[in-house]
Amino acid sequence: MHTPAAPSSVHALPSYLQADHLGPWGIFLQQVDRVTPYLGDLARWVETLKRPKRMLIVDVPIHLDNGTVAHFEGYRVQHNTSRGPGKGGVRFHQDVTLSEVMALAAWMSIKNAAVNVPYGGAKGGIRVDPRQLSASELERVTRRYTSEIGLIIGPTKDIPAPDVNTNEQVMAWMMDTYSMNVGETATGVVTGKPVDLGGSLGRREATGRGVFTVGVEAARRLGLEINGATVAVQGFGNVGGVSARLFAEAGARIVAVQDHGGTVYRAAGLDVAALTAHVARHGSVAGFEHAETLAQDRFWDVPCDILIPAALEQQITAVNAGRLQARLVIEGANGPTTPEADDILNDRGVLVVPDVIANAGGVTVSYFEWVQDFSSFFWSEDEINDRLIRIMRGAFDAVWQIAAEHHVSLRTATFIVACRRILRARDLRGLYP
Ligand code: GLU
């Protein structure tokens, strides 16, 4: 039995009216301003990027196990569909706001264009702490939310996927709910499904594998050997956990891991398999016995060559960017670095591989999943990983060249590549009517 976290959700001022309204969306707008001078003629379309195409706010009422009714606030934002249907995850988090989902949707537009998968950008979220819900409450929240956003999602309209605190089971419920409503089994409506339900081999690990792949490419260009390098990881979920394992397998030492519950440190390198087992049992890295515990804020001072923020937005800020020890930051999370922190890291010669390329492995294999669902023909895991690595390397290489050509950061370079693709499509389609 759980106490509902609901009353605040029921009575509070809607998050989109609160003073922090601009939050991550304000950051996205700054990123667009930075790229505009490099867009040439296409800059005349740049205003499109500053206005999400479509935003839906839904009320999600459910019966709690104790018989009372709780209401949660849900969102689905389709930022841009010039290049194809909306695509992007759904997150369940108590702090989700409309501004955050707007920014996350916009970053999906950039990301999908950067790796050249034929999608626009979208994102969804529910303002709920899933840890406060029982499994059946979570299922009801998921199903009611899916039904409410059913107006605008669909296999050729907008395709959700997992994100923070959502997983294969949540995708299975979403797929089932949508299918029940339309009267046919529509596997292509979400990606990141269980393999038994039209999911793709390799999807679960894809984001972490992509982080690792571009990390290796970036390290090579810095002359940094992965074998023997030290790595600190923030977030130990699907992205941070898999990245840590792949770096450790390549000979790196994972010296620090931080998650929502605590921070663990071991100079000689943490045992990633043991830590993964600990997290599966206890829900967090906190209390892992083969390591020292660090105070939360000390994480940013840890000596390491590579830092992988793989949790939430706005973690590396003007306050801590000057303290980071790493030479290379690979953004597994979406939006972990603020624009001020970007400048500080740039001035300090720290290379940042931005989210919009670094974590694009997830949506790349989501694209493979969607294609497999449509063709009802499924590929081997080797085939999927080979294609993923090829796409990630090719996209990173293109971004690296643009960065060198224009003397800009990898973030601005990725935005240049992506915005050109999006706005070229916009230009070719023209305005209706
Ligand atoms: N949520 C993931 C992301 O932020 C994956 C999105 C998808 O596969 O559609 O990229």
Residues whose N, C-alpha, C, O or C-beta is under 5 A from the ligand:
A	BS01	LIG	K87 G88 G89 I159 A161 P162 D163 N359 G362 V363 S366
